[in-house]
Amino acid sequence: MHAVVVFESIWGNTEQLAREVAAGLGGERTEVVDAASAPVALEADVDLLVVGGPTHAFSMSTSSTREAAKQQGAAQVPTRGIREWIEAVSSPARAVPVATFDTRMVTPRLPGSAAKKAMKRLVALGFRPLAKPETFGVHGYSGPVADGELDRARRWGAELAGLSAPALSPDA
């Protein structure tokens, strides 16, 4: 299986979770790449796309919400997040399965989901939803990742691998 995990991370929490999802996916080729440097055309042999980012202002981050994070002390603010990457990515030649995840503060629990918005836009481009969008909790803006969430991310990656396996078999 060739899986690509594209993430946006400002405080490092979403990147940690993306790497755990990728570890759970396993597979022969699992790439983990940040949205700022992710290619806008997927290779033809990609079997699964996973996209994750932080929830900012009830949705995917924007340049202004990333700037606000910088004002709050974030040291590594990406120039392009998943919103801009999705806007630039080419429609797939076939309905590549996709899963999305986001990070949100555990408390206060605010509405909105970057993962749901990302899924909606990716499906509109021709990707096929593999699983419902997933949310992982972090403590405050800067983290750390909430207890148990890294393990849960790895398990979710394994679940995604299991869900995509039937679609990859020649008898499917």
Salt bridges, closest charged atoms under 4 A:
GLU8 OE2 - ARG66 NH1 3.74
GLU15 OE2 - ARG19 NH2 3.04
GLU20 OE1 - ARG154 NE 2.82
GLU31 OE2 - HIS2 NE2 2.46
GLU31 OE2 - ARG29 NH2 3.47
GLU43 OE1 - ARG29 NH2 2.91
ASP45 OD1 - HIS2 ND1 2.86
ASP45 OD2 - ARG29 NH1 2.95
GLU84 OE2 - ARG66 NH2 2.84
GLU87 OE2 - ARG121 NH1 3.76
ASP102 OD1 - ARG104 NE 3.86
GLU134 OE2 - ARG152 NH1 2.71
GLU149 OE1 - ARG152 NE 2.79
